[in-house]
Amino acid sequence: MTERKHYAEILEGLKQCFPAPTSNPVMDGYLLYTIAHFIDRIDHLKGAAPLLGGPVEGRISEGSTQFPDGMSSVEAVIERLVEYCRGMTLWSHPNFQAQVVPPPTVTSITAVMAAAIFNPNMVEDEASARFAEAEQQVVSLVSELVGYDPARSGGLFTFGGTGTILYGCKVAIERISGGRTMHEGIREDFKIVTSDCAHYSRLNVAGWLGLGTRNIITIPTNRDNEMSLTDLEAALRRAFERGEKIAAIIATTGTTDALGIDDVGAIVQLRDRLAAEFGVPPPHVHADAAIGWVWAAFRDYDFDGNALGFHARTVRSLRDSWGRMAGLILADSIGIDFHKTGYAPYVSSLFLLRERDQLKRLSRRTDEMPYLDQLGR
Ligand SMILES: Cc1ncc(COP(=O)(O)O)c(C=O)c1O
């Protein structure tokens, strides 16, 4: 049997694994050295191919998968990390062309590092007040960007584009059920309407929320991958005539592969017209702008003046795409992925609501969160 070290000796080694909570330039230096060493090791793997260190073969874990007996050194873990990075796609490499996944910027990487160092817990203000404030600031800024009124809008960051659709549908269900389902669960069929080009996460959402995927109504798309409005009208009429309850219509502004853009403005108008005609509550319209949100940066751009000097073809494309997305402002909620078209690392998704009051339906009473309720008393 191998002789074990005394725990106090192990503890001394363990302490070297943490950045210092009190001023300690030596430990700060060690943290910086470790990160710099990792980046240096990775640099050696960069080359003409857009894959870090070239294609990988085999698996790292071939051989023993036993839980290790002892602790590894920081240096050994970094070496291991380098191995896991091998074969990784370099999204911004000059020899690579793809969409959807961006290279994160230096500032966004640093911000993620700040979060990694301090582990902000935003469940209550006292622990990380400024991080909580940052979330609110982004909600305001992006509201303004897309054309929402920041004085009325609300939102939060969540676990990916899928999470934004989950929130959109959840708010929709609470709205149509008069706020009952948080407590009673879903006791009747509510429908969700999307196009056949909408992201497959609609299936997860319908399944996870307990709606069931069979309650998704799928609308065909036209040759531009946009939801067909005539088919949408026919499907809504059919559903309302049968007395079916439609909780949400999910419009996709920027489908994953072909950037099909559903006409949110026209969908909202159709929704209002038919809801009035049938005397039913208007379904919630959620815009899945995980990819397309960034076109809102051109909301106020003078395409004729073209002060940024874009190529004429680029101006035509921007004007056309933004023209189709401008109805975003009318959506009841919007899903935004900074880890797609925002040059931020995974996971960075924002769920925006035009009327923040609707979020109240998802909140809990303070007495239901005992340890938070007792804070400051
Ligand atoms: C349009 C659209 N919506 C939603 C999603 C789901 O996003 P996530 O993978 O971050 O959950 C994607 C992902 O590619 C997407 O392209």
PDBQT file of the ligand as one rigid body, heavy atoms in Angstrom, charges set to zero:
ROOT
HETATM    1  C1  LIG A 401     -32.088  30.410 -34.631  1.00  0.00    +0.000 C 
HETATM    2  C2  LIG A 401     -31.635  29.621 -33.447  1.00  0.00    +0.000 A 
HETATM    3  N1  LIG A 401     -32.412  29.562 -32.357  1.00  0.00    +0.000 NA
HETATM    4  C3  LIG A 401     -32.063  28.857 -31.261  1.00  0.00    +0.000 A 
HETATM    5  C4  LIG A 401     -30.876  28.154 -31.216  1.00  0.00    +0.000 A 
HETATM    6  C5  LIG A 401     -30.500  27.371 -29.983  1.00  0.00    +0.000 C 
HETATM    7  O1  LIG A 401     -29.448  28.011 -29.354  1.00  0.00    +0.000 OA
HETATM    8  P1  LIG A 401     -28.533  27.283 -28.256  1.00  0.00    +0.000 P 
HETATM    9  O2  LIG A 401     -27.789  26.220 -28.981  1.00  0.00    +0.000 OA
HETATM   10  O3  LIG A 401     -27.654  28.388 -27.732  1.00  0.00    +0.000 OA
HETATM   11  O4  LIG A 401     -29.443  26.728 -27.211  1.00  0.00    +0.000 OA
HETATM   12  C6  LIG A 401     -30.024  28.174 -32.338  1.00  0.00    +0.000 A 
HETATM   13  C7  LIG A 401     -28.752  27.425 -32.320  1.00  0.00    +0.000 C 
HETATM   14  O5  LIG A 401     -28.077  27.280 -33.290  1.00  0.00    +0.000 OA
HETATM   15  C8  LIG A 401     -30.418  28.928 -33.480  1.00  0.00    +0.000 A 
HETATM   16  O6  LIG A 401     -29.639  28.969 -34.562  1.00  0.00    +0.000 OA
ENDROOT
TORSDOF 0
